[in-house]
Amino acid sequence: MFLLKLKYLIPLAVLAALLATLGTYSYLQNQKTSLQKKEEMVRTVLIAKVNLPVGTRLDETMLQVKEYPPELTPAGSFSQITDLVGRVTKTEIYAGEVVLESRLAAQGSSSGFAAAIPAGMRAMTVAVNVVSGVSGFILPHARVDVLATVSATGDKEESTTTTILENIEVLAVDQTVDTKDNEPITVKSVTLLVTPEQAEKLALGSYEGKLQLVLRNTADQAEATPSGVRLKELINKNKPVQPPPQPRVPRTEAAPAPAVQPQPVQEPPKQVIEVYRSNVRSEVILDEGTAKESKPQKP
C-alpha cells in the first residue's frame, strides 16, 4: 500500500514543482511587463530642489528627479543630471519648478548677472526718478517704451518728444533682478535689455535730452511707431504746425526794350552817265525811269 502511494507521490511532486515553476515564471513576466508599461507611462524630469537665483551654477545637490506622464512632460525639460551640472540660470527658478532649457544661459556662460544677457544683446542702465520710473511700478521683466525729450537751442517751441525705443525688457531695477510680489519699488536706475543699435540711441537720448519710461502690457507686442510731437504743436492745441512762410523775394521787372528809332528811308542812288559830244561833257541822270541831261560843260 505504501509503495502504491509512493508510486503516485513522486509524479505529483514533480507536477507540483512544474506548476510552481510556471507560476513563478508567469509572475516574473507579468512584473517585467508591468514595469515596462510603467516606464512607458511616466518619464523622469529634473526639478529644482531649492530656490535658484539668477546666475546660479547648477550642481547635483540643487536638483532632484520627479516622474511625469509623457503627455504632461514640459518641452525643453531634462532627464539626466549630467546634462545640467555646470549650466547657469538666466532667470530665477523656484524650488519644485521644472528646469527648462529656456531658463538657462547658453553653454559655457559665466555665472552672475551677465548670464541673464542673451547672445547678441546688451544690458544698459539709465537713470530714472519717481516720475520717469512710473512711480516705482517698473519691475524686473516688465516691458517699457523709452521716450526722449530734446530741447531746441535756438527756438524753444521746436523742442520735441519722440519714442526712440519700443517694447524693451527691463532686466533689473537698481540691484534687484527679480521680485516675488508686485509691490512698487522706488529706484534710481533701470537696466534695459537692448541691441547694440538700440544702446546707441539710448546713449544719445540720455546725453542730449531727458528720458521717460512708459510701462506697457507684457502681452502687447504691437509697435505703435508714433511720429513724435513738438512744443509748438501743443501750444497750438495739437493742430499741425504750418511750415514757416518763405521770405518774399522782390520780383525784378525786366527793363523795357529800347525804342527802335525809325531809320530814314534812303533814296536809291541815282545813276549818272557821262556823255561827251565834241569835247563837250554832259551828264545824263536816270531817276525812276526818266533821264535828265545836265547842261554841257566844256573841258
C-alpha positions in Angstrom: 0.0 0.0 0.0 2.8 2.4 0.9 4.7 1.6 -2.3 1.5 2.3 -4.2 1.2 5.7 -2.6 4.9 6.3 -3.2 4.4 5.5 -6.9 1.9 8.3 -7.2 3.5 10.7 -4.8 6.7 11.3 -6.9 4.8 12.2 -10.1 2.5 14.5 -8.1 5.5 16.2 -6.6 7.1 16.7 -10.0 3.9 18.0 -11.3 3.6 20.4 -8.4 7.1 21.6 -9.0 6.4 22.3 -12.6 3.3 24.2 -11.8 5.2 26.2 -9.2 7.9 27.0 -11.7 5.4 28.0 -14.3 3.6 30.2 -11.8 6.8 31.9 -10.8 7.9 32.4 -14.4 4.4 33.9 -15.2 4.6 36.2 -12.2 8.0 37.4 -13.1 7.0 38.0 -16.7 3.9 40.0 -15.5 6.1 42.1 -13.2 8.5 42.8 -16.1 5.7 43.7 -18.4 4.2 45.9 -15.7 7.5 47.7 -15.1 7.9 48.2 -18.9 4.4 49.7 -19.1 5.1 51.9 -16.1 8.3 53.2 -17.7 6.3 53.9 -20.9 3.6 55.7 -18.9 6.0 58.0 -16.9 9.1 60.0 -17.7 11.7 61.3 -15.3 12.1 65.1 -15.2 14.6 67.1 -13.2 13.3 69.8 -10.9 14.9 72.4 -8.6 15.3 71.2 -5.0 16.0 74.7 -3.7 15.4 78.3 -5.0 17.9 79.1 -7.7 18.7 82.8 -8.1 19.8 84.4 -11.4 23.3 83.4 -12.3 23.4 80.2 -10.2 25.7 77.5 -11.5 23.9 74.1 -11.1 25.3 71.0 -9.3 23.8 67.7 -8.2 22.7 68.9 -4.8 20.4 71.5 -6.3 18.4 69.0 -8.4 16.0 66.1 -7.9 14.1 63.7 -10.1 10.3 63.7 -10.5 8.1 61.4 -12.6 5.7 62.9 -15.1 3.2 61.3 -17.5 4.6 61.6 -21.1 1.7 63.9 -22.2 2.4 66.3 -19.3 6.2 66.4 -19.6 7.2 70.0 -20.3 9.1 70.7 -23.6 12.7 71.6 -23.0 13.0 69.6 -19.7 15.9 67.4 -18.7 16.0 63.8 -17.5 19.8 63.3 -16.9 21.5 65.2 -14.1 24.8 65.2 -16.1 23.1 67.4 -18.7 22.5 70.1 -16.1 25.6 70.1 -14.0 27.6 73.3 -14.8 24.8 75.1 -16.5 23.9 78.7 -15.3 20.4 80.0 -14.7 19.4 83.2 -16.5 16.1 83.6 -14.6 15.2 82.7 -11.0 13.9 79.2 -10.6 11.9 78.3 -7.5 12.0 75.1 -5.6 9.8 72.4 -7.2 9.9 74.1 -10.7 10.9 72.1 -13.7 14.3 73.2 -15.0 13.9 74.1 -18.7 16.4 75.0 -21.4 14.7 78.4 -21.8 15.5 79.3 -18.2 19.2 78.6 -18.6 22.0 80.6 -20.2 23.9 79.3 -23.2 26.5 76.6 -22.7 29.8 78.0 -21.4 28.2 81.1 -19.9 29.8 82.5 -16.7 27.8 82.8 -13.5 26.4 86.0 -12.2 24.1 88.7 -13.7 25.9 88.6 -17.1 24.4 85.1 -17.7 21.0 86.7 -18.0 22.0 88.6 -21.1 21.3 86.6 -24.3 23.8 86.4 -27.1 23.8 89.5 -29.3 22.1 91.6 -26.7 23.4 94.2 -24.3 22.4 95.4 -20.8 22.4 99.2 -20.4 21.5 101.2 -17.3 19.7 104.6 -17.4 18.9 106.9 -14.5 15.3 107.5 -13.6 13.3 109.2 -10.9 9.9 108.6 -9.4 8.2 110.3 -12.3 10.2 108.8 -15.2 10.2 105.4 -13.4 6.4 105.3 -13.4 6.2 105.7 -9.6 8.1 102.5 -9.0 5.8 100.2 -10.9 8.5 99.2 -13.3 9.7 95.9 -12.1 12.2 93.3 -13.5 11.0 91.6 -16.6 8.5 94.4 -17.3 8.1 95.9 -20.8 8.6 99.6 -21.5 8.8 102.2 -24.2 11.5 104.9 -24.0 10.7 108.5 -24.8 13.4 111.2 -25.3 12.7 114.9 -24.9 15.2 117.1 -26.6 15.2 120.9 -26.1 16.0 123.1 -29.1 18.8 125.5 -28.6 17.5 128.4 -30.7 13.7 128.2 -30.7 12.2 126.6 -27.5 9.0 125.9 -29.4 10.9 123.5 -31.6 11.6 121.2 -28.6 10.5 117.6 -29.4 9.5 114.4 -27.6 10.0 111.2 -29.6 9.6 107.5 -28.9 13.1 106.1 -29.5 12.6 102.5 -28.3 9.6 100.2 -28.0 8.8 97.0 -26.2 12.1 96.9 -24.2 12.5 94.3 -21.5 13.6 95.5 -18.0 16.4 93.3 -16.7 16.8 94.9 -13.3 15.8 97.9 -11.2 18.7 99.2 -9.2 20.3 96.0 -7.9 17.1 93.9 -7.9 16.9 91.4 -10.7 13.7 89.6 -9.6 10.7 90.2 -7.3 8.4 87.8 -5.5 5.5 90.3 -5.5 4.3 93.3 -7.5 4.9 95.9 -4.8 6.2 99.2 -6.2 9.9 99.7 -5.9 11.5 103.2 -5.6 14.5 103.1 -7.8 17.2 105.4 -9.2 18.2 103.4 -12.2 16.8 100.8 -14.6 18.8 98.3 -16.6 17.3 97.5 -20.0 18.0 94.7 -22.4 18.8 96.2 -25.8 20.5 95.5 -29.1 23.8 97.4 -29.9 21.9 99.7 -32.2 19.3 100.4 -29.5 22.1 101.1 -27.0 23.4 103.8 -29.2 20.0 105.5 -29.4 19.6 105.2 -25.7 23.0 106.7 -25.0 22.4 109.7 -27.3 18.9 110.3 -26.0 20.1 110.3 -22.4 23.0 112.7 -23.2 21.1 115.2 -25.3 17.8 115.2 -23.5 15.6 113.6 -20.8 14.3 110.1 -20.8 10.9 108.9 -19.8 9.8 105.3 -19.4 6.3 104.2 -20.4 5.0 101.0 -18.9 3.2 98.6 -21.3 1.3 95.3 -21.0 3.7 92.4 -21.5 1.2 90.7 -23.8 1.1 93.8 -26.1 3.7 93.2 -28.8 2.4 95.6 -31.4 4.6 98.6 -32.5 2.9 102.0 -32.4 5.6 103.9 -34.2 4.4 107.4 -33.2 5.8 110.3 -35.2 6.7 112.5 -32.1 5.4 115.9 -31.1 6.8 119.4 -30.9 6.1 122.0 -28.3 4.7 124.3 -30.9 2.0 121.7 -31.7 1.0 121.6 -28.0 0.7 125.4 -27.9 -1.5 125.3 -31.0 -3.8 122.7 -29.4 -2.3 119.8 -31.2 -3.1 121.3 -34.6 -0.4 120.5 -37.2 2.0 123.4 -37.4 2.2 125.0 -40.8 5.7 125.4 -42.2 7.1 129.0 -41.7 6.4 131.3 -44.6 9.1 131.7 -47.1 10.6 135.2 -47.3 9.3 137.1 -50.3 11.9 137.7 -52.9 11.4 141.1 -54.7 10.5 140.5 -58.2 12.7 142.3 -60.6 10.9 143.6 -63.6 12.6 143.4 -66.9 13.9 146.7 -68.3 11.8 147.9 -71.2 13.3 147.3 -74.6 14.8 150.5 -76.0 12.6 152.2 -78.5 13.5 151.5 -82.1 14.2 154.7 -83.9 12.8 154.7 -87.4 15.5 154.7 -89.9 15.2 157.4 -92.6 14.3 156.0 -95.9 17.2 156.3 -98.1 16.5 157.0 -101.7 18.2 154.7 -104.1 21.3 156.2 -105.6 20.8 157.9 -108.9 22.6 156.6 -111.9 24.8 159.1 -113.7 26.0 158.6 -117.3 28.7 160.9 -118.6 28.3 161.9 -122.2 30.9 163.6 -124.4 30.0 165.3 -127.6 32.8 167.1 -129.5 34.8 167.5 -126.3 31.7 168.8 -124.6 30.9 166.9 -121.4 27.4 166.4 -120.1 25.7 164.1 -117.6 22.5 162.1 -118.0 20.8 161.3 -114.7 18.5 158.3 -114.6 15.8 158.8 -112.0 12.9 156.4 -111.7 12.9 155.6 -115.3 13.4 159.1 -116.6 16.5 160.6 -118.0 17.6 164.2 -117.4 20.6 165.6 -119.0 22.6 168.3 -117.4 24.0 171.3 -119.2 27.0 170.6 -121.3 30.3 171.6 -119.8 33.4 172.4 -121.8 36.5 170.9 -120.6 
